[in-house]
Amino acid sequence: MAAKDGSNRGGARPGAGAKRKDLITKIEENSPNATRLSFPESAELQGVKMPPPSKFLSAEQRDGSKTQAAKIYRSVWKWLDERGCAVYVNPQLIERYAMAAARWIQTEAVIDEYGFLSRHPTTNAPIASPFVAMSQTYLTLADRLWSEIFQLVKENSTVKFDGANPQTDLMEELLRRRQA
């Protein structure tokens, strides 16, 4: 639909409308829209092996520590594999999520160490720490990437997936790091 100024604006918004039901709910309700896979009885189904995390996910940082991205990658892959959805999610998407989540944890650790305020480089006046904005950016990115992963699980999993997931485990990891 064209606006008065001739630009094309409006239309359906992302996330608007009725929410999609997850596959397991469709199967439980015997919905005709449930995608059911049928395999010949002679078919031997095998799981997908986890591709090894890329080396940059466990690269050494400037302070000598290693990022937690490889650990996050493994936990997400395990969670996906338990739900039979590892085959549906591109490993690069998992890597991007793992790196964003690890960077969020890293920036939160820096905020814990140095605080929310910093000094302006030329005037020495107090300013907000740039790590706060970085932390918010990484958290937003991690949430958006997790939403993509979770949507794939929701649409393809035939196993219940409520309960703890790697996204909630992130907060536990952050809290554990603060106690150390």
C-alpha positions in Angstrom: 0.0 0.0 0.0 1.4 3.3 -1.0 1.4 6.3 1.4 0.5 9.8 0.3 4.1 10.6 -0.4 4.3 7.6 -2.8 6.5 5.5 -0.6 5.6 1.9 0.1 5.0 1.6 3.8 2.7 -0.4 5.9 1.6 -4.0 5.5 2.1 -6.9 7.7 4.6 -6.5 10.6 6.9 -9.2 11.7 5.3 -11.1 14.5 1.9 -9.7 13.8 -1.2 -12.0 13.6 -2.0 -15.3 15.3 1.0 -17.0 16.8 2.1 -20.2 15.1 1.6 -23.4 17.0 4.7 -25.5 17.6 4.9 -28.9 15.8 4.4 -31.0 19.0 1.1 -29.2 19.7 -0.1 -29.8 16.1 0.8 -33.5 16.4 -1.0 -33.8 19.8 -4.1 -32.1 18.4 -4.0 -34.3 15.3 -3.9 -31.3 13.2 -3.9 -31.8 9.4 -1.2 -29.1 9.2 1.2 -31.2 11.3 4.2 -32.2 9.2 4.7 -35.9 9.7 7.8 -37.7 8.5 7.4 -41.3 7.5 10.4 -43.4 6.9 10.5 -46.9 5.5 11.0 -49.5 8.2 14.3 -50.5 6.7 15.7 -47.0 6.9 18.5 -46.6 9.4 18.4 -43.2 10.9 21.6 -41.8 12.4 22.2 -38.7 14.4 24.3 -35.8 13.1 27.7 -35.5 14.6 28.4 -32.1 16.1 30.8 -30.2 13.9 33.8 -29.0 16.0 33.5 -25.4 17.1 35.6 -23.0 15.0 39.0 -22.1 16.6 38.0 -18.5 17.0 35.3 -19.5 19.5 38.1 -20.4 22.0 40.7 -17.9 21.0 42.9 -16.4 23.6 41.9 -12.9 24.7 44.0 -9.9 25.4 44.0 -10.7 29.1 45.1 -14.3 28.6 41.7 -15.8 29.2 39.7 -17.7 26.6 36.2 -16.8 25.5 33.3 -19.1 26.6 31.9 -19.3 23.1 33.0 -22.9 22.5 31.4 -24.0 25.7 28.2 -22.2 24.8 28.3 -23.7 21.2 28.6 -27.2 22.7 25.7 -26.7 25.1 23.4 -25.3 22.4 24.3 -28.2 20.0 23.6 -30.7 22.8 20.3 -29.0 23.5 19.4 -29.1 19.8 20.5 -32.7 19.4 18.3 -33.8 22.4 15.3 -32.3 20.6 16.2 -33.8 17.2 16.7 -30.4 15.7 20.5 -30.2 15.2 20.1 -31.0 11.6 17.8 -28.0 11.0 20.1 -25.3 12.5 23.1 -24.1 10.5 26.2 -24.5 12.7 27.3 -20.9 11.7 24.1 -19.6 13.3 25.0 -21.4 16.5 28.6 -20.0 16.3 27.3 -16.5 15.9 24.9 -16.9 18.8 27.7 -18.4 21.0 30.1 -15.6 20.2 27.5 -12.9 20.9 26.6 -14.5 24.2 30.2 -14.9 25.2 31.0 -11.3 24.3 28.0 -10.3 26.4 29.3 -12.2 29.4 32.8 -10.7 28.8 31.5 -7.1 28.7 29.4 -7.7 31.8 32.6 -8.9 33.6 34.4 -5.7 32.5 31.5 -3.6 33.9 31.8 -5.5 37.1 35.5 -4.8 37.3 35.5 -1.1 36.3 32.0 0.1 37.0 29.4 2.0 35.0 31.3 5.2 34.8 34.4 6.2 32.8 36.4 9.3 32.2 36.2 11.3 29.0 39.6 11.0 27.2 40.1 14.8 26.8 38.1 16.5 29.5 38.4 13.8 32.2 34.7 14.4 33.0 32.7 11.3 34.1 30.9 9.6 31.3 28.9 6.4 30.9 31.2 3.4 30.3 31.3 2.4 26.7 31.1 -1.2 27.9 27.5 -0.7 28.9 26.5 0.1 25.4 28.6 -2.8 24.1 26.9 -5.2 26.6 23.5 -4.1 25.5 24.4 -4.5 21.8 25.7 -8.1 22.4 22.7 -9.0 24.5 20.3 -7.8 21.8 22.2 -9.7 19.1 22.3 -12.9 21.2 18.6 -12.6 21.9 17.8 -12.1 18.2 20.0 -15.0 17.2 18.5 -17.2 19.9 15.0 -16.3 18.7 16.0 -17.6 15.2 17.3 -20.9 16.7 14.3 -21.3 19.0 11.9 -20.7 16.1 13.5 -23.6 14.2 13.2 -25.8 17.2 9.6 -24.8 17.8 8.6 -25.6 14.2 10.5 -28.9 13.9 10.8 -30.5 17.3 8.6 -33.5 18.0 9.9 -33.5 21.6 8.7 -31.1 24.4 11.2 -28.4 24.8 10.0 -26.5 27.8 12.3 -26.1 30.8 15.9 -25.0 30.9 17.6 -24.0 27.7 21.0 -22.6 26.8 19.6 -19.1 26.8 18.6 -19.3 30.5 21.9 -21.1 31.2 23.6 -17.9 30.1 22.3 -16.0 33.0 23.5 -18.7 35.4 27.0 -18.6 33.7 27.1 -14.8 34.2 26.1 -15.1 37.9 28.7 -17.9 38.4 31.4 -15.7 36.9 30.5 -12.9 39.3 30.9 -15.1 42.3 34.3 -16.3 41.3 
